[in-house]
Amino acid sequence: MKILAVESSCDETAVAVVEDGRKILADEIFSQVALHEIYGGVVPEIAARSHLEVITLLADRALEKAGIGRKDIDAVACTYAPGLIGAVLVGVNFAKSAALALGVPLIPVHHIRGHIAANYLAFPELEPPFLCLAISGGNTMLVDVRGYTDMAVLGRTRDDAAGECFDKSARVLGLGYPGGKPIDDLSKRGDDRAYDLPRPWVNDGNPYDMSFSGLKTAVVNLAHHAQQTGQELDKPGLAASLCRAVSESLVGRTMAAAEQLGYDKVAVAGGVAANSRVRADFEAACRKAGKKLFVPPLRLCGDNGAMIGAQGYYEYLAGHTAGSDLNAYATMEL
Ligand code: KG4
């Protein structure tokens, strides 16, 4: 089954063709980073307008790259939540029109379910159940993936997402937007013990909940203090200390949850899964605990259309298709 898959929840317009949920035939991505860079973050209206401009061209290009025609498409899938609402609306509207014109089913996909499904593209042998830590720019959650479409959130951030913590920290350090990769790159030259950053522990209630706003504020305060007192900041050291703090907040909880649930498969997904410290720490922790680790290659960590096509296939098999009244949502439970 060939699915034309559309992703437009933030600042990447992406259209892919995926076969049977596992094989990428085409995966076209247009990144809007250059459009938002000077503002230091995503401007929602600019994002939506840019999606509108390029989405049809990307779809044509995806079909061309896949070497198929419109009549070969068996279904159209799209991210319908969560995300910047104006941005999501563009993808949903395009997908609805395409499904209607082609006379094929329309499949709504939750963006985070898509991130998790990026692992199915990278690892043909991976099947639920497993534990997945989904870490992106807008979401951070620990998910019990009981089945392809049966998931339970074990814990989540109570405030900022891990990616947001990287992005805001990078902004005060003058590293540009999006900030995760520049911090990651800079951290490789730094001492991860240079700064004693807080490890946010959420002591009440759910042991798997997380928090990143305190860590972000600590970095912002350090940067402002250095500015005001004219002291020089050890930026590589701060970047390395931040990566270590974020990673330690994520890895310990994930491994504890895997142990408690008795899972021997641990997956990581989302843009922050590209972080080299997070990847290395998970590798070490899983090796030590005798668990198998699944982390997608870098190109499948960030937003892409292929992951929506992968999850879309399993949503279709579960009968989760939508009518022409499908709407877009800024927030939605997994
Ligand atoms: O999954 P994604 O592309 O978009 C969302 O669904 O949010 O994630 C984007 C986030 C941004 O916050 C970006 O700074 C972060 O992923 N990111 C990284 C790295 N590469 C991207 N964070 C840390 N280290 C990286 N290497």
Boltz pocket constraint, residues with backbone or C-beta under 6 A from the ligand:
constraints:
  - pocket:
      binder: B
      contacts: [[A, 10], [A, 135], [A, 136], [A, 137], [A, 138], [A, 139], [A, 162], [A, 163], [A, 164], [A, 166], [A, 167], [A, 178], [A, 179], [A, 180], [A, 181], [A, 184], [A, 270], [A, 271], [A, 272], [A, 273], [A, 274], [A, 275], [A, 276], [A, 301], [A, 302], [A, 303]]
      max_distance: 6.0
